[in-house]
Amino acid sequence: MKILQLGKFYPIRGGVEKVMWNLTKGLSDRGVDCDMLCASLPSDGTDPQDAEFQQPDGTLRFNAHGRVFRVKALAKKAATMLSPAMINWLRKHRDVYDIIHVHHPDPMAALALRLSGFRGKVVLHWHSDIVSQKFLLALYRPLQNWLVKRADRIVGTTPVYIQSSPYLKDVQSKCTYVPIGIQPVAADPDGARAVRNRFPGKVLLFSVGRLVPYKGFPVLIQAMRYLPEQYRLVIGGSGPLRSSLEELIDRENLRERVSLTGYLPDEELPAYYGASDIFVLSSIMKTEAFGIVQIEAMSCGKPVVATKIPGSGVSWVNADGVSGRNVTPGDPRMLAAAIEDVTAHYEAFSEGARARFAGWFCEEKMINSMIQIYETLV
């Protein structure tokens, strides 16, 4: 069988793109023919970490069975690439593939599939609803309805999200879920030691993500007011809220206790995961559907404090009382209390985090599950 993963961006930054990349590489490493089609802006080059895959024609080739095709995008608007080239590419190559695995939400990918004339099987990977961009959803809704109807199988990342999405309530019979799986974060003991040496004797909290409203970083910063002096917080990531978060840190007199690192490249993340004691995901909106950063932290044996966002899978990923604690979103006092509770029972939560990762979120399990789904369709 020949599979095409369709949608999103290159370079790989967000969770959806990482899932597409991992599926393409993981399946092709197993000998399954699997390619990936995504869009890039003219200014986007090849990440240095991907240089080994670069081909003269611009394709990234993992092996004899897996390639990443990057077509030109004219612009990026509302987290969507505008790429007529994606439509043209898919129309030209549609007959190569038995299954197109389209990743939602991505209006450009859905439009390309709609206009391609593809007659094979379609797997729709429902990563999240469109929550905050109401105008975009109003325009996209007819195409989204077509995509849901066209899909032969709909795959969510958690049972919670699939069951709660209002857009999937009439198609539950063709829905299932496959938790996102990753390779464990590689240890970087020297890097972790360097980070740790900046905070001697402290309980180090770590969080990472785009500095955008749904991540709830103001709540996390305010939670530091309710934690004892030995706690330090490091937030990695860049985004439009950087200046307002810096102002909040100064306003709350937390400059000595809270650090914003700016964008952290993938190669630096293992040092911060390794150095930290607890990972905190403070998101407040259903836009946070899964939280891959949680399972990255769990793979390092780090307990997680996360939030119980209604309809989201975040609190399913982080099993309360096992891998950490989940609290009501938007409440800094409850967030602080959960952090102290995890600290008090640290060893049990650390072991629980490792076990939760091994039982649910290994990349091998995700690949095995996807192969089983594909085999039912061909």
Secondary structure in CASP SS format (residue, H / E / C, confidence):
PFRMAT SS
TARGET T0000
AUTHOR 0000-0000-0000
METHOD secondary structure of the structure
MODEL  1
M C 1.00
K E 1.00
I E 1.00
L E 1.00
Q E 1.00
L E 1.00
G E 1.00
K E 1.00
F E 1.00
Y C 1.00
P C 1.00
I C 1.00
R C 1.00
G C 1.00
G H 1.00
V H 1.00
E H 1.00
K H 1.00
V H 1.00
M H 1.00
W H 1.00
N H 1.00
L H 1.00
T H 1.00
K H 1.00
G H 1.00
L H 1.00
S H 1.00
D H 1.00
R C 1.00
G C 1.00
V C 1.00
D E 1.00
C E 1.00
D E 1.00
M E 1.00
L E 1.00
C E 1.00
A E 1.00
S E 1.00
L C 1.00
P C 1.00
S C 1.00
D C 1.00
G C 1.00
T C 1.00
D C 1.00
P H 1.00
Q H 1.00
D H 1.00
A H 1.00
E H 1.00
F H 1.00
Q E 1.00
Q C 1.00
P C 1.00
D C 1.00
G C 1.00
T C 1.00
L E 1.00
R E 1.00
F E 1.00
N E 1.00
A C 1.00
H C 1.00
G E 1.00
R E 1.00
V E 1.00
F E 1.00
R E 1.00
V E 1.00
K E 1.00
A C 1.00
L C 1.00
A E 1.00
K E 1.00
K E 1.00
A C 1.00
A C 1.00
T E 1.00
M E 1.00
L E 1.00
S C 1.00
P H 1.00
A H 1.00
M H 1.00
I H 1.00
N H 1.00
W H 1.00
L H 1.00
R H 1.00
K H 1.00
H H 1.00
R H 1.00
D H 1.00
V H 1.00
Y C 1.00
D C 1.00
I E 1.00
I E 1.00
H E 1.00
V E 1.00
H E 1.00
H E 1.00
P C 1.00
D C 1.00
P H 1.00
M H 1.00
A H 1.00
A H 1.00
L H 1.00
A H 1.00
L H 1.00
R H 1.00
L H 1.00
S H 1.00
G C 1.00
F C 1.00
R C 1.00
G C 1.00
K E 1.00
V E 1.00
V E 1.00
L E 1.00
H E 1.00
W E 1.00
H C 1.00
S C 1.00
D C 1.00
I C 1.00
V C 1.00
S C 1.00
Q C 1.00
K H 1.00
F H 1.00
L H 1.00
L H 1.00
A H 1.00
L H 1.00
Y H 1.00
R H 1.00
P H 1.00
L H 1.00
Q H 1.00
N H 1.00
W H 1.00
L H 1.00
V H 1.00
K H 1.00
R H 1.00
A C 1.00
D C 1.00
R E 1.00
I E 1.00
V E 1.00
G E 1.00
T C 1.00
T C 1.00
P H 1.00
V H 1.00
Y H 1.00
I H 1.00
Q H 1.00
S H 1.00
S C 1.00
P C 1.00
Y C 1.00
L C 1.00
K C 1.00
D C 1.00
V C 1.00
Q H 1.00
S H 1.00
K H 1.00
C E 1.00
T E 1.00
Y E 1.00
V C 1.00
P C 1.00
I C 1.00
G C 1.00
I E 1.00
Q C 1.00
P C 1.00
V C 1.00
A C 1.00
A C 1.00
D C 1.00
P H 1.00
D H 1.00
G H 1.00
A H 1.00
R H 1.00
A H 1.00
V H 1.00
R H 1.00
N C 1.00
R C 1.00
F C 1.00
P C 1.00
G C 1.00
K C 1.00
V E 1.00
L E 1.00
L E 1.00
F E 1.00
S E 1.00
V E 1.00
G C 1.00
R C 1.00
L C 1.00
V C 1.00
P H 1.00
Y H 1.00
K H 1.00
G C 1.00
F H 1.00
P H 1.00
V H 1.00
L H 1.00
I H 1.00
Q H 1.00
A H 1.00
M H 1.00
R H 1.00
Y H 1.00
L C 1.00
P C 1.00
E C 1.00
Q C 1.00
Y E 1.00
R E 1.00
L E 1.00
V E 1.00
I E 1.00
G E 1.00
G E 1.00
S C 1.00
G C 1.00
P C 1.00
L C 1.00
R H 1.00
S H 1.00
S H 1.00
L H 1.00
E H 1.00
E H 1.00
L H 1.00
I H 1.00
D H 1.00
R H 1.00
E C 1.00
N C 1.00
L C 1.00
R C 1.00
E C 1.00
R C 1.00
V E 1.00
S E 1.00
L E 1.00
T E 1.00
G E 1.00
Y C 1.00
L C 1.00
P C 1.00
D H 1.00
E H 1.00
E H 1.00
L H 1.00
P H 1.00
A H 1.00
Y H 1.00
Y H 1.00
G H 1.00
A H 1.00
S C 1.00
D C 1.00
I E 1.00
F E 1.00
V E 1.00
L C 1.00
S C 1.00
S C 1.00
I C 1.00
M C 1.00
K C 1.00
T C 1.00
E C 1.00
A C 1.00
F C 1.00
G C 1.00
I H 1.00
V H 1.00
Q H 1.00
I H 1.00
E H 1.00
A H 1.00
M H 1.00
S H 1.00
C C 1.00
G C 1.00
K C 1.00
P C 1.00
V E 1.00
V E 1.00
A E 1.00
T E 1.00
K C 1.00
I C 1.00
P C 1.00
G C 1.00
S C 1.00
G C 1.00
V H 1.00
S H 1.00
W H 1.00
V H 1.00
N C 1.00
A C 1.00
D E 1.00
G C 1.00
V C 1.00
S C 1.00
G E 1.00
R E 1.00
N E 1.00
V E 1.00
T C 1.00
P C 1.00
G C 1.00
D C 1.00
P H 1.00
R H 1.00
M H 1.00
L H 1.00
A H 1.00
A H 1.00
A H 1.00
I H 1.00
E H 1.00
D H 1.00
V H 1.00
T H 1.00
A H 1.00
H C 1.00
Y H 1.00
E H 1.00
A H 1.00
F H 1.00
S H 1.00
E H 1.00
G H 1.00
A H 1.00
R H 1.00
A H 1.00
R H 1.00
F H 1.00
A H 1.00
G H 1.00
W H 1.00
F C 1.00
C E 1.00
E H 1.00
E H 1.00
K H 1.00
M H 1.00
I H 1.00
N H 1.00
S H 1.00
M H 1.00
I H 1.00
Q H 1.00
I H 1.00
Y H 1.00
E H 1.00
T H 1.00
L H 1.00
V C 1.00
END
